[in-house]
Amino acid sequence: MPDLFRRLAGVSLCTALALAGCGGSSAPANPPQPPAGPPTFTVGGTVSGLATGTKLTLNDNAGDPLTVSANGGFTFATPVSLNGAYAVTIGAQPAGQTCTVSNGSGSGVTANVASVGINCVIGPEFAYVVNILGNTVSQYAIGANGALTPMAVPYVQTGYQPDSIAVDPSARFAYVTNSIDGTVSQYTIGADGALTATSSTNVSSPSIGGLIMSVAVDPSGRFVYVAEGTTIYQYAIGTNGALMAVSSPTVTTGRYSDSIITDRSGRFAYVPCQDNSVWQYTIGTNGVLTAMSSPTVPTGSLPEFIALDPSGRFAYVPNRDSNTVSQYTIGADGALTAMSAPTAPTGIGPQSIAVDPSGHFAYVANDTDSTASQYTIGVDGALTAMSPATVSTGGNPTSVAVDPSGRFAYVTNSVGTVSQYTIGVDGTLTAMSGPAAQAGPTPVSIVIFRR
């Protein structure tokens, strides 16, 4: 019997040793996890009515900015804690629209929030007309029927002989070049579209001199470019709209630059010059222009203006002394290439061109014969004259513009008026009933925008 007990004890000892040798442990098979942190919940909702190609910025609790560029659902990156609060606001409105928030705030959050509503609507339209011999800008509201109505204050003062105007994409600031005194007048834009001169009305440089001809704002609303003589002046836009020279304040261009434009991507800029060329540039992230490897492309005689189609694939330059429009394709690198049919005929003395928002139609103001040429734009970008090829304007038209809806067109006339047209489904212009809108002495430039 004692031998039996000894044998059982030995088996138990060997078993214990074997288990120890195999790594046996008294620790639990599933060690306890650290306690979970307090729960958090997402905040989001739905955007509706946002126009294609625009974007807005949303904030939550005065931070956590979120850029939205399409209708549909959205969610902020930063969640809120249990029993926390949220407050969604508009950080930046989309160009030409006004967005409002519903169900935008709450507290005591215990579940994900997906009920915030953002509704965007098209804003009112306004027009500014630069009067070169009046030293003024006429300002108008645009009615539902497209008619221009002078504002309660029908015009504001500029510098000496203003020549062009540009509005920033947010429709908060406007800039006017004054061709003789070498300045840029700066304005804020009210909710009613009215201009107010800023405290630093004029930005000037002793080296500018005079003959400032054109101004453009890049699509980001961060930079302004001013064309003068053989120089482009480059500015950054401050939060209050004030202009500040960038690190490289100037860049060389051709002789007598009459116009400047940036493409919708904000990567390229183009300047038609009276040396019968278009100078072409890339735009750096700091706003500085750099001439492309092929810095110029030829135009016809005396190019006056330039317009791009909304897709950014085509460019058009009216040539005043050639009675043509030079037409180009735009490469992925921004370089212009003449189309297989390099020009399209115009009326006499083409001075300005506008492309409608759909990119299907184009219009040219012809100074000498007081007409506006009208074209369809093919899938290859080529212009084809409509029937009739021209419509009458007021005396000696100087510029043309199409409203953001693509339903109305406007032509400034040297005789102090603005011709107004409706645009048919086929793109043809029909003069509105009633007299032309009155402007100041010798209007030379017009801009249409939504607030």
C-alpha positions in Angstrom: 0.0 0.0 0.0 2.7 2.5 0.8 4.2 1.8 -2.6 0.9 2.8 -4.2 0.9 6.1 -2.4 4.4 6.8 -3.5 3.6 5.9 -7.1 0.5 8.3 -7.1 2.6 11.1 -5.6 5.2 10.6 -8.3 2.7 10.8 -11.0 1.3 14.1 -9.6 4.7 15.6 -9.3 5.6 14.6 -12.9 2.4 16.0 -14.2 3.0 19.3 -12.4 6.5 19.5 -13.7 5.3 18.7 -17.2 2.8 21.5 -17.1 5.4 23.9 -15.8 7.7 22.9 -18.6 5.0 23.5 -21.2 4.5 27.1 -19.9 1.5 26.5 -17.8 0.5 29.5 -15.8 -2.0 30.5 -13.2 -2.8 33.8 -15.2 -6.3 34.1 -16.7 -6.6 33.0 -20.3 -8.1 36.5 -21.3 -6.5 39.3 -19.3 -8.8 42.2 -18.5 -8.9 45.1 -20.9 -8.4 48.7 -19.7 -11.7 50.5 -19.1 -13.2 52.1 -22.2 -13.1 55.9 -22.5 -16.3 58.0 -22.5 -18.4 57.5 -25.6 -18.3 60.1 -28.4 -20.7 60.9 -31.2 -20.4 62.2 -34.7 -22.1 65.4 -36.0 -23.4 65.7 -39.5 -26.3 66.2 -41.8 -27.2 67.0 -45.4 -26.4 69.8 -47.9 -28.9 70.7 -50.6 -29.1 73.3 -53.3 -25.3 73.8 -53.6 -24.5 74.8 -57.2 -22.2 72.6 -59.2 -18.6 73.9 -59.2 -19.0 75.8 -55.9 -18.1 75.0 -52.3 -18.9 76.2 -48.8 -17.2 75.8 -45.5 -19.0 74.6 -42.4 -17.8 75.0 -38.8 -18.8 73.2 -35.6 -18.4 74.8 -32.2 -16.6 77.7 -33.9 -13.9 75.3 -35.3 -13.4 72.0 -37.0 -13.8 73.5 -40.5 -15.3 71.3 -43.2 -15.2 72.1 -46.9 -18.2 70.8 -48.8 -18.3 70.8 -52.6 -21.3 68.6 -53.4 -24.9 68.0 -52.2 -25.5 65.1 -49.9 -24.4 63.9 -46.5 -21.5 65.4 -44.5 -19.8 64.6 -41.2 -17.4 66.7 -39.1 -14.1 65.1 -38.3 -14.2 65.8 -34.6 -16.9 64.0 -32.6 -18.6 65.4 -29.5 -18.5 63.7 -26.1 -21.4 62.2 -24.1 -23.8 65.0 -23.1 -21.7 67.4 -25.1 -23.0 70.2 -27.4 -22.7 71.1 -31.1 -23.3 74.3 -33.0 -23.0 74.2 -36.8 -22.5 77.5 -38.6 -21.5 78.7 -42.1 -17.8 79.5 -42.2 -17.7 80.7 -45.9 -20.6 81.0 -48.3 -20.3 79.6 -51.9 -19.9 82.1 -54.7 -23.2 83.5 -55.8 -25.2 81.6 -53.2 -26.5 82.0 -49.7 -26.7 78.9 -47.4 -28.6 78.7 -44.2 -28.5 76.1 -41.3 -31.4 74.3 -39.8 -31.3 72.0 -36.7 -27.8 73.3 -36.3 -27.3 73.2 -32.5 -28.0 71.0 -29.6 -26.8 69.8 -26.2 -26.9 66.7 -24.0 -25.8 64.6 -27.0 -26.3 60.8 -26.4 -26.3 59.5 -30.0 -24.8 60.4 -33.4 -26.3 63.6 -34.9 -27.3 63.4 -38.6 -30.1 65.9 -38.7 -28.3 69.2 -39.5 -29.7 70.7 -42.7 -27.8 73.1 -45.0 -29.9 74.7 -47.7 -28.3 76.9 -50.4 -30.1 79.2 -52.7 -29.1 81.5 -55.6 -28.3 85.0 -54.4 -29.4 88.2 -56.0 -27.6 89.5 -59.1 -25.9 92.9 -59.4 -23.9 94.7 -62.1 -21.2 97.3 -62.1 -20.3 99.5 -65.1 -17.0 101.4 -65.2 -17.4 104.9 -66.7 -13.9 106.0 -67.9 -14.8 109.7 -68.5 -17.0 110.0 -65.5 -14.5 108.7 -63.0 -17.3 106.5 -61.6 -18.7 103.0 -61.3 -22.5 102.8 -61.9 -24.2 100.1 -59.8 -27.4 98.2 -60.5 -29.6 95.5 -59.2 -30.7 92.9 -61.8 -34.4 92.0 -61.7 -36.0 88.6 -62.3 -36.5 89.7 -66.0 -32.9 90.7 -66.3 -33.5 94.4 -66.4 -30.9 96.7 -64.8 -32.2 99.0 -62.1 -29.9 101.7 -60.7 -29.3 101.4 -56.9 -30.4 104.1 -54.5 -26.9 105.4 -54.8 -26.5 105.0 -58.5 -22.7 105.4 -58.7 -19.5 105.6 -56.7 -16.3 107.6 -57.3 -13.1 106.1 -58.6 -9.7 107.4 -59.4 -8.9 109.2 -62.7 -10.2 107.5 -65.8 -11.1 104.0 -64.5 -10.7 101.2 -67.1 -11.7 97.8 -65.6 -13.3 96.2 -62.6 -13.1 92.8 -60.9 -15.1 91.2 -58.0 -13.6 88.6 -55.8 -15.3 85.1 -55.7 -16.9 85.7 -52.3 -18.5 88.9 -53.7 -17.2 90.8 -50.7 -14.7 93.0 -52.4 -14.3 94.9 -55.7 -11.3 96.4 -57.4 -11.1 99.1 -60.1 -8.0 100.1 -62.1 -7.6 103.8 -62.8 -5.7 104.1 -66.0 -4.2 107.6 -65.7 -3.4 108.1 -62.0 -1.8 104.7 -61.6 -4.0 103.4 -58.7 -6.4 100.6 -57.8 -9.6 101.7 -56.0 -10.8 99.2 -53.5 -14.4 98.6 -52.2 -16.4 96.4 -50.0 -19.7 95.0 -51.3 -22.8 95.2 -49.1 -25.5 92.6 -48.9 -27.5 94.9 -51.2 -24.7 95.0 -53.7 -23.7 98.6 -53.0 -20.0 99.5 -53.1 -18.3 101.3 -50.2 -14.8 102.7 -50.7 -12.4 101.3 -48.1 -10.3 103.4 -45.8 -7.3 102.7 -48.0 -9.1 103.5 -51.2 -6.1 103.6 -53.5 -3.1 101.3 -53.7 -0.3 102.8 -55.7 3.4 102.3 -56.4 5.7 105.1 -57.5 6.9 102.8 -60.3 3.4 102.1 -61.7 3.1 105.5 -63.3 -0.1 105.3 -65.3 -2.0 103.5 -68.0 -3.2 100.7 -65.7 -5.5 98.8 -68.0 -6.9 95.7 -66.3 -7.4 93.8 -63.1 -8.2 90.2 -62.3 -8.9 88.2 -59.1 -7.8 84.6 -58.9 -10.6 82.0 -58.3 -9.4 81.3 -54.7 -10.0 85.0 -53.8 -6.4 85.2 -52.4 -4.6 87.2 -55.2 -5.1 90.2 -57.5 -3.2 90.9 -60.7 -3.0 94.4 -62.3 -1.8 94.8 -65.9 0.1 98.0 -66.8 2.4 98.7 -69.7 4.9 95.8 -69.8 4.4 94.8 -66.1 2.0 92.7 -64.1 1.7 93.8 -60.4 0.9 91.0 -58.0 -1.0 91.4 -54.7 -2.3 89.2 -51.9 -5.8 90.0 -50.5 -6.0 90.7 -46.8 -9.0 89.6 -44.7 -10.4 93.1 -45.0 -9.9 93.1 -48.8 -6.8 95.3 -48.7 -4.1 94.6 -51.3 -0.6 93.7 -50.2 2.3 93.2 -52.6 3.5 89.5 -52.7 7.1 88.4 -52.3 7.8 89.0 -56.0 5.7 92.1 -56.6 6.0 92.3 -60.4 6.5 90.1 -63.5 7.3 91.2 -67.0 4.7 90.9 -69.8 4.4 92.2 -73.4 3.9 95.7 -74.7 0.7 97.5 -73.6 -1.1 94.7 -71.8 -4.9 95.4 -72.2 -6.4 92.5 -70.3 -5.6 89.8 -67.8 -7.5 86.6 -66.8 -6.9 83.6 -64.7 -8.4 80.2 -65.4 -10.9 78.6 -63.0 -8.4 76.2 -61.5 -6.2 79.1 -60.4 -3.2 77.5 -62.0 -2.8 79.7 -65.2 -3.0 83.3 -66.3 -3.1 84.9 -69.7 -2.4 88.5 -70.9 -3.1 89.7 -74.4 -0.7 92.4 -75.4 -0.5 94.9 -78.3 2.6 93.3 -79.6 0.1 90.8 -81.1 0.6 88.1 -78.6 -0.8 86.4 -75.6 1.6 86.0 -72.7 1.0 82.9 -70.7 1.9 82.1 -67.1 1.7 79.4 -64.4 0.5 80.6 -60.9 2.4 79.4 -57.9 0.8 78.5 -54.6 2.2 81.9 -53.3 0.3 83.7 -56.2 3.5 84.6 -58.1 3.3 84.3 -61.9 6.0 82.5 -63.9 6.2 82.6 -67.7 5.6 79.3 -69.3 8.5 77.6 -71.3 6.9 79.1 -74.4 6.0 82.4 -73.0 3.8 83.8 -75.8 1.5 82.7 -78.6 0.7 84.9 -81.6 -2.7 86.6 -82.1 -4.2 88.7 -84.8 -3.6 92.5 -85.0 -4.3 94.5 -81.8 -5.7 91.9 -79.4 -8.0 93.7 -76.9 -9.4 91.1 -74.5 -9.4 87.4 -73.6 -12.1 85.0 -72.4 -12.0 81.3 -71.4 -14.7 78.8 -71.6 -16.1 77.4 -68.3 -14.4 74.0 -68.8 -11.0 75.7 -69.0 -10.3 73.9 -72.4 -10.6 76.8 -74.8 -9.5 80.5 -75.0 -10.7 83.3 -77.3 -9.0 86.7 -78.1 -10.8 89.4 -80.2 -8.4 91.2 -82.6 -9.5 94.8 -83.1 -7.6 95.5 -86.3 -8.1 92.1 -87.9 -11.8 91.8 -87.3 -11.3 88.3 -86.0 -11.3 86.2 -82.9 -8.2 84.0 -82.3 -9.3 80.7 -80.9 -7.1 78.3 -78.9 -7.2 75.0 -77.1 -5.7 74.9 -73.6 -3.3 72.0 -72.8 -3.0 70.2 -69.5 0.0 72.4 -68.8 -2.0 75.5 -69.5 -0.3 76.3 -72.8 -2.4 77.7 -75.7 -2.4 76.1 -79.1 -4.2 77.6 -82.1 -7.1 75.6 -83.3 -7.1 74.1 -86.8 -9.2 77.1 -87.8 -7.2 79.7 -85.9 -9.6 82.5 -86.2 -13.3 83.2 -86.6 -14.7 86.4 -88.3 -16.3 89.2 -86.3 -18.0 92.5 -87.0 -15.8 95.6 -87.4 -13.5 96.5 -84.5 -14.1 93.7 -82.0 -13.2 94.8 -78.5 -14.6 92.4 -76.0 -15.8 88.8 -75.7 -17.9 86.8 -73.3 -18.7 83.1 -73.0 -21.9 82.0 -71.4 -21.8 79.8 -68.3 -22.8 76.6 -70.2 -19.9 77.0 -72.5 -22.2 76.7 -75.6 -22.3 80.3 -76.7 -20.0 83.3 -77.2 -20.6 87.0 -77.9 -18.3 89.8 -79.2 -18.8 93.5 -78.9 -17.8 95.2 -82.2 -17.0 98.9 -81.6 -16.8 100.3 -85.1 -20.1 98.9 -86.6 -22.0 99.0 -83.3 -23.0 95.3 -83.3 -22.6 92.2 -81.2 -21.5 89.0 -83.0 -23.0 85.8 -81.7 -21.6 82.3 -82.0 -22.2 78.7 -81.0 -19.3 76.8 -79.6 -18.6 73.3 -80.9 -17.4 70.4 -79.0 -13.9 71.1 -80.3 -14.2 74.7 -79.1 -14.5 76.3 -82.5 -16.8 79.3 -83.0 -19.6 79.2 -85.6 -21.6 82.3 -86.4 -25.3 82.1 -85.6 -28.0 83.3 -87.9 -28.2 86.2 -87.8 -24.5 86.6 -87.2 -24.8 90.0 -85.4 -27.4 92.0 -83.5 -27.5 95.8 -83.1 -26.1 97.5 -80.0 -25.9 101.1 -78.9 -23.3 103.4 -80.3 -19.7 102.0 -80.3 -19.9 99.1 -77.8 -17.0 98.6 -75.5 -17.6 95.4 -73.5 -20.0 92.5 -73.2 -21.0 90.2 -70.3 -23.4 87.3 -69.6 -25.1 86.9 -66.2 -24.4 83.8 -64.1 -27.8 82.2 -65.0 -26.9 82.4 -68.7 -30.3 84.0 -69.5 -29.2 87.6 -70.0 -26.5 89.5 -71.8 -25.3 93.1 -71.5 -23.3 95.4 -73.7 -21.8 98.7 -72.6 -21.9 101.5 -75.3 -19.6 104.5 -75.5 -22.7 106.7 -75.8 -23.4 106.2 -72.1 -25.9 103.3 -72.2 -26.0 99.5 -71.5 -27.9 97.4 -74.1 -29.8 94.5 -72.5 -30.7 91.2 -74.1 -32.4 87.9 -73.3 -30.6 84.8 -74.4 -32.7 82.2 -76.2 -32.4 78.4 -75.8 -30.4 78.5 -79.1 -28.1 81.3 -77.8 -29.5 84.1 -79.9 -29.8 87.6 -78.4 -33.1 89.4 -78.3 -33.1 93.1 -77.2 -35.2 93.6 -74.1 -38.3 95.8 -74.4 -37.9 99.4 -73.3 -34.9 101.8 -73.5 -31.3 100.8 -72.8 -30.1 101.3 -69.2 -28.3 104.6 -68.5 -24.7 104.6 -67.5 -22.1 107.3 -66.9 -19.9 109.0 -69.5 -18.2 106.5 -71.8 -18.7 103.1 -70.0 -15.9 100.8 -70.9 -16.3 97.7 -68.7 -19.0 95.7 -67.0 -19.1 92.9 -64.5 -22.1 90.8 -63.4 -22.1 88.8 -60.2 -24.2 87.1 -57.5 -24.0 88.1 -53.9 
